[in-house]
Amino acid sequence: MPGKFERKTFAQIDLNDPFFDSLKRDYPEFETTWYPKGVRENREALVFSDEYGLGAFIAMKAENEPIHLNGFDLPARSRLKISTLRLAKRFRGQRLGEGALGLILWNWQRQKLEEVYVTVFPQHTDLITQITRFGFVFMGMNERGECVYLRSRKNIDFSDPYKAFPFLSPSFSKGGYLIVEDSYHDTLFPYSELKNTFQEQLDIDVANGVSKIYIGNQWQVHYQVGEPVFIYRKYNGPGVKRYKSCLTSYGIITNVLAVKRNGRALMSFDEFCSTVGNKSIFPPETLLQKYQNDRNLTVIQLLYCGYFGSGNNINMDWLSNNGMWSSQDTYPANVQLSPLQCAAIWNEGGIDMANVLGG
């Protein structure tokens, strides 16, 4: 699915694209009032386009005013309002929606607003399923008959990494490294090589969403659900690897599944493929080869929560000099990082730790 998210002004977007037909039906004022006002105000939207035309349209704005619901009001707060979140039918149920929601939540986090909310008609069940999976809570109905769903920084559900995304629990006890070969890294974790401005971050395909699958061959793993993990890009090209292999990004563990241990299969190949789904970078023939030939096989599921960006990646030399790398007897993936060491890594990577940890 070629295509990418871009930021465009309303005036640059073709309102006659059939993509907008359902919005015009649901909101009669969309074409006559709301969109023309956005053009006059030079507002921008995030849009995804491919060879078939528009595939997604996201409009957001910061506000600080009450939300009027039937029977009561939510008091004014600093909020990100998702004015419009719409996917083309051909993408519904696919991972583009997850990627779009990930961009919205990253934007909310970066703006350091207290809440984020969206209104949606009850019949849009696919969207409701997606936003509730990512922690949005039903607050009530407005006078238009729309459901209002909201998330707050002050009430994050850390029992479920999806509901907490993109924040991590401040009570985590340890972290670790995930070692990824450079040939796979840039496909699995593409954002990590980008610049730091939000505009530059958009110039990429986000169809693969923010949930990721890593397939490793460790005999034992220490990762636990809810823990942070730092993505280490293992450089295999010419030159001194100590300065070119580096941490690029971080995520949160959502599941760890043993597939094979010491040559013994703990799940069938069909179960393995079903677990991996469409989130792996490996084609089916490679999965079969790994299943047949690797003595140990582990599936690690995670959410891609953030990245250090160009100029902030942390190389092996820094990790080693600061006592955060492995000894000769310890494989890097087995290193367990204390919360203080994790904080030092975030700080070195230019990440505002207070804006990473919720609560």
C-alpha positions as semicolon CSV with decimal commas, in nm:
position;residue;x (nm);y (nm);z (nm)
1;M;0,000;0,000;0,000
2;P;0,209;0,296;-0,121
3;G;0,127;0,629;0,033
4;K;0,213;0,852;0,325
5;F;0,072;1,096;0,576
6;E;0,129;1,463;0,501
7;R;0,026;1,790;0,654
8;K;-0,176;2,001;0,411
9;T;-0,385;2,315;0,435
10;F;-0,758;2,277;0,381
11;A;-0,720;2,482;0,061
12;Q;-0,478;2,222;-0,080
13;I;-0,725;1,935;-0,038
14;D;-0,987;1,852;-0,300
15;L;-1,321;1,868;-0,120
16;N;-1,487;1,702;-0,423
17;D;-1,296;1,377;-0,361
18;P;-1,554;1,097;-0,303
19;F;-1,376;1,036;0,028
20;F;-1,571;1,327;0,177
21;D;-1,917;1,205;0,071
22;S;-1,992;1,034;0,404
23;L;-1,877;1,339;0,602
24;K;-2,108;1,559;0,397
25;R;-2,397;1,321;0,472
26;D;-2,326;1,298;0,845
27;Y;-2,252;1,669;0,889
28;P;-2,448;1,890;0,641
29;E;-2,254;2,196;0,761
30;F;-1,921;2,028;0,685
31;E;-1,922;2,148;0,324
32;T;-2,121;2,467;0,363
33;T;-1,977;2,615;0,683
34;W;-1,707;2,418;0,864
35;Y;-1,467;2,347;0,578
36;P;-1,487;2,697;0,418
37;K;-1,413;2,847;0,761
38;G;-1,109;2,621;0,787
39;V;-0,990;2,742;0,448
40;R;-1,027;3,107;0,554
41;E;-0,836;3,040;0,875
42;N;-0,562;2,856;0,682
43;R;-0,614;2,546;0,897
44;E;-0,419;2,227;0,834
45;A;-0,504;1,858;0,839
46;L;-0,315;1,531;0,829
47;V;-0,409;1,343;0,513
48;F;-0,309;1,005;0,378
49;S;-0,316;0,958;0,003
50;D;-0,241;0,668;-0,227
51;E;-0,299;0,579;-0,590
52;Y;-0,676;0,569;-0,530
53;G;-0,700;0,914;-0,373
54;L;-0,757;1,022;-0,016
55;G;-0,747;0,747;0,244
56;A;-0,754;0,939;0,570
57;F;-0,832;1,290;0,694
58;I;-0,747;1,412;1,045
59;A;-0,812;1,762;1,173
60;M;-0,711;1,865;1,525
61;K;-0,704;2,184;1,728
62;A;-0,606;2,289;2,079
63;E;-0,882;2,445;2,287
64;N;-0,971;2,540;2,643
65;E;-1,347;2,551;2,679
66;P;-1,630;2,344;2,830
67;I;-1,767;2,036;2,654
68;H;-2,146;2,047;2,652
69;L;-2,315;1,712;2,709
70;N;-2,679;1,621;2,761
71;G;-2,756;1,712;3,120
72;F;-2,413;1,840;3,224
73;D;-2,090;2,005;3,108
74;L;-1,729;1,899;3,133
75;P;-1,538;2,202;3,263
76;A;-1,285;2,383;3,048
77;R;-0,946;2,215;3,026
78;S;-0,645;2,239;2,797
79;R;-0,751;1,983;2,537
80;L;-0,669;1,855;2,193
81;K;-0,993;1,823;2,002
82;I;-0,996;1,569;1,719
83;S;-1,231;1,770;1,499
84;T;-1,238;1,505;1,226
85;L;-1,100;1,151;1,209
86;R;-1,214;0,963;0,902
87;L;-1,073;0,666;0,708
88;A;-1,174;0,548;0,363
89;K;-1,371;0,224;0,367
90;R;-1,087;0,036;0,199
91;F;-0,868;0,098;0,507
92;R;-1,116;0,029;0,784
93;G;-1,013;-0,267;0,994
94;Q;-0,654;-0,232;0,876
95;R;-0,351;-0,092;1,055
96;L;-0,367;0,251;0,894
97;G;-0,627;0,348;1,155
98;E;-0,390;0,248;1,434
99;G;-0,113;0,451;1,273
100;A;-0,340;0,754;1,241
101;L;-0,443;0,728;1,605
102;G;-0,079;0,692;1,703
103;L;0,004;1,020;1,526
104;I;-0,281;1,194;1,709
105;L;-0,171;1,067;2,052
106;W;0,192;1,156;1,988
107;N;0,077;1,506;1,892
108;W;-0,129;1,530;2,213
109;Q;0,169;1,418;2,419
110;R;0,408;1,665;2,256
111;Q;0,171;1,958;2,307
112;K;0,149;1,864;2,679
113;L;-0,226;1,923;2,684
114;E;-0,425;1,778;2,971
115;E;-0,690;1,593;2,767
116;V;-0,774;1,475;2,418
117;Y;-1,125;1,399;2,292
118;V;-1,330;1,308;1,988
119;T;-1,701;1,297;1,902
120;V;-1,838;1,005;1,702
121;F;-2,183;0,885;1,603
122;P;-2,283;0,551;1,765
123;Q;-2,306;0,372;1,430
124;H;-1,931;0,415;1,367
125;T;-1,850;0,103;1,564
126;D;-1,508;0,036;1,407
127;L;-1,379;0,375;1,515
128;I;-1,528;0,336;1,863
129;T;-1,358;-0,002;1,901
130;Q;-1,023;0,147;1,802
131;I;-1,036;0,453;2,026
132;T;-1,155;0,260;2,333
133;R;-0,871;0,014;2,279
134;F;-0,637;0,314;2,309
135;G;-0,787;0,437;2,635
136;F;-1,062;0,678;2,530
137;V;-1,351;0,670;2,777
138;F;-1,717;0,738;2,698
139;M;-1,822;1,058;2,877
140;G;-2,177;1,106;2,747
141;M;-2,379;1,226;2,449
142;N;-2,392;1,575;2,307
143;E;-2,699;1,749;2,168
144;R;-2,617;1,627;1,815
145;G;-2,650;1,263;1,925
146;E;-2,274;1,204;1,913
147;C;-2,079;1,005;2,169
148;V;-1,798;1,199;2,337
149;Y;-1,486;0,994;2,412
150;L;-1,200;1,144;2,613
151;R;-0,857;1,064;2,753
152;S;-0,687;1,248;3,039
153;R;-0,324;1,255;3,150
154;K;-0,451;1,251;3,508
155;N;-0,635;0,921;3,475
156;I;-0,423;0,683;3,268
157;D;-0,496;0,310;3,285
158;F;-0,150;0,154;3,318
159;S;-0,292;-0,198;3,349
160;D;-0,311;-0,208;2,968
161;P;-0,020;-0,068;2,758
162;Y;-0,260;0,017;2,475
163;K;-0,477;0,229;2,703
164;A;-0,165;0,402;2,840
165;F;0,000;0,468;2,500
166;P;0,212;0,671;2,440
167;F;0,285;0,704;2,811
168;L;0,471;0,458;3,031
169;S;0,394;0,375;3,392
170;P;0,614;0,568;3,641
171;S;0,621;0,259;3,863
172;F;0,812;0,030;3,623
173;S;1,091;-0,164;3,795
174;K;1,330;-0,234;3,506
175;G;1,386;-0,196;3,133
176;G;1,592;-0,363;2,865
177;Y;1,724;-0,364;2,510
178;L;1,577;-0,514;2,195
179;I;1,854;-0,592;1,945
180;V;1,745;-0,544;1,582
181;E;1,964;-0,602;1,277
182;D;2,004;-0,288;1,068
183;S;1,856;-0,458;0,761
184;Y;1,526;-0,503;0,949
185;H;1,532;-0,204;1,180
186;D;1,448;0,071;0,933
187;T;1,138;-0,111;0,812
188;L;1,013;-0,214;1,156
189;F;1,092;0,117;1,329
190;P;1,100;0,379;1,051
191;Y;1,028;0,689;1,257
192;S;1,350;0,660;1,453
193;E;1,565;0,788;1,166
194;L;1,364;1,106;1,119
195;K;1,411;1,463;1,230
196;N;1,255;1,614;1,540
197;T;0,992;1,844;1,390
198;F;0,640;1,710;1,360
199;Q;0,623;1,814;0,994
200;E;0,929;1,604;0,905
201;Q;0,797;1,309;1,100
202;L;0,492;1,283;0,876
203;D;0,676;1,211;0,554
204;I;0,648;0,835;0,597
205;D;0,412;0,544;0,552
206;V;0,235;0,470;0,882
207;A;0,020;0,190;0,743
208;N;0,206;-0,052;0,973
209;G;0,066;0,113;1,284
210;V;0,236;0,147;1,623
211;S;0,207;-0,214;1,742
212;K;0,512;-0,416;1,643
213;I;0,624;-0,779;1,640
214;Y;0,983;-0,882;1,711
215;I;1,089;-1,242;1,652
216;G;1,403;-1,345;1,839
217;N;1,591;-1,664;1,913
218;Q;1,691;-1,608;2,275
219;W;1,675;-1,907;2,507
220;Q;1,550;-1,693;2,794
221;V;1,397;-1,346;2,804
222;H;1,343;-1,115;3,100
223;Y;1,090;-0,879;2,942
224;Q;0,761;-0,824;3,126
225;V;0,436;-0,670;3,005
226;G;0,431;-0,296;3,075
227;E;0,809;-0,253;3,087
228;P;1,001;-0,010;2,865
229;V;1,240;-0,148;2,606
230;F;1,499;0,045;2,406
231;I;1,546;-0,041;2,040
232;Y;1,910;-0,104;1,952
233;R;1,999;-0,085;1,583
234;K;2,283;-0,331;1,528
235;Y;2,505;-0,193;1,254
236;N;2,653;-0,452;1,016
237;G;2,828;-0,228;0,762
238;P;3,189;-0,113;0,736
239;G;3,352;0,091;1,007
240;V;3,370;0,067;1,386
241;K;3,040;-0,077;1,507
242;R;3,096;0,073;1,853
243;Y;3,014;0,415;1,713
244;K;2,752;0,318;1,454
245;S;2,535;0,070;1,643
246;C;2,295;0,272;1,856
247;L;1,969;0,310;2,044
248;T;1,713;0,481;1,821
249;S;1,378;0,454;1,996
250;Y;1,179;0,296;2,275
251;G;0,858;0,104;2,328
252;I;0,654;-0,082;2,585
253;I;0,619;-0,460;2,604
254;T;0,263;-0,586;2,547
255;N;0,323;-0,963;2,532
256;V;0,597;-1,227;2,529
257;L;0,524;-1,568;2,376
258;A;0,752;-1,872;2,364
259;V;0,723;-2,051;2,028
260;K;1,013;-2,300;2,058
261;R;1,246;-2,391;2,341
262;N;1,556;-2,609;2,292
263;G;1,417;-2,748;1,966
264;R;1,073;-2,830;2,111
265;A;0,773;-2,656;1,954
266;L;0,540;-2,497;2,208
267;M;0,288;-2,390;1,945
268;S;0,206;-2,506;1,593
269;F;0,326;-2,319;1,286
270;D;-0,031;-2,204;1,218
271;E;-0,055;-2,070;1,573
272;F;0,281;-1,897;1,525
273;C;0,161;-1,729;1,202
274;S;-0,168;-1,632;1,363
275;T;0,021;-1,471;1,653
276;V;0,247;-1,277;1,419
277;G;-0,041;-1,174;1,190
278;N;0,034;-0,881;0,960
279;K;0,275;-0,712;1,201
280;S;0,593;-0,895;1,101
281;I;0,844;-0,780;0,841
282;F;0,910;-1,145;0,749
283;P;0,730;-1,315;0,456
284;P;0,560;-1,652;0,526
285;E;0,848;-1,853;0,378
286;T;1,095;-1,688;0,618
287;L;0,865;-1,754;0,913
288;L;0,850;-2,121;0,812
289;Q;1,228;-2,137;0,782
290;K;1,274;-1,988;1,128
291;Y;1,010;-2,217;1,274
292;Q;1,177;-2,525;1,128
293;N;1,542;-2,434;1,188
294;D;1,571;-2,215;1,501
295;R;1,608;-2,412;1,824
296;N;1,466;-2,122;2,024
297;L;1,200;-1,884;1,902
298;T;1,027;-1,604;2,092
299;V;0,764;-1,354;1,979
300;I;0,782;-1,018;2,153
301;Q;0,492;-0,781;2,100
302;L;0,535;-0,412;2,178
303;L;0,400;-0,066;2,119
304;Y;0,633;0,182;1,952
305;C;0,611;0,478;2,195
306;G;0,876;0,722;2,078
307;Y;1,211;0,783;1,917
308;F;1,518;0,996;1,974
309;G;1,541;1,139;1,623
310;S;1,829;1,249;1,405
311;G;2,131;1,360;1,607
312;N;2,004;1,211;1,935
313;N;2,060;0,839;1,882
314;I;2,279;0,687;2,155
315;N;2,569;0,473;2,037
316;M;2,722;0,166;2,196
317;D;3,029;0,363;2,302
318;W;2,821;0,592;2,527
319;L;2,631;0,296;2,675
320;S;2,953;0,111;2,749
321;N;3,129;0,413;2,900
322;N;2,830;0,472;3,128
323;G;2,804;0,114;3,253
324;M;2,486;0,032;3,063
325;W;2,617;-0,223;2,816
326;S;2,682;-0,593;2,847
327;S;2,989;-0,769;2,981
328;Q;3,159;-1,052;2,794
329;D;2,938;-1,299;2,978
330;T;2,607;-1,124;2,910
331;Y;2,429;-1,090;2,579
332;P;2,298;-0,731;2,540
333;A;1,936;-0,848;2,519
334;N;1,975;-0,995;2,868
335;V;2,087;-0,665;3,024
336;Q;1,835;-0,536;3,278
337;L;1,829;-0,159;3,321
338;S;1,727;0,012;3,643
339;P;1,476;0,301;3,633
340;L;1,766;0,542;3,693
341;Q;1,957;0,399;3,396
342;C;1,646;0,427;3,179
343;A;1,609;0,789;3,288
344;A;1,973;0,856;3,191
345;I;1,912;0,709;2,845
346;W;1,601;0,919;2,787
347;N;1,788;1,228;2,902
348;E;2,084;1,155;2,672
349;G;1,841;1,103;2,383
350;G;1,683;1,445;2,437
351;I;1,355;1,302;2,565
352;D;1,157;1,486;2,834
353;M;1,114;1,201;3,081
354;A;0,836;1,385;3,265
355;N;0,644;1,378;2,937
356;V;0,712;1,007;2,885
357;L;0,592;0,882;3,221
358;G;0,223;0,935;3,290
359;G;0,063;0,995;3,625
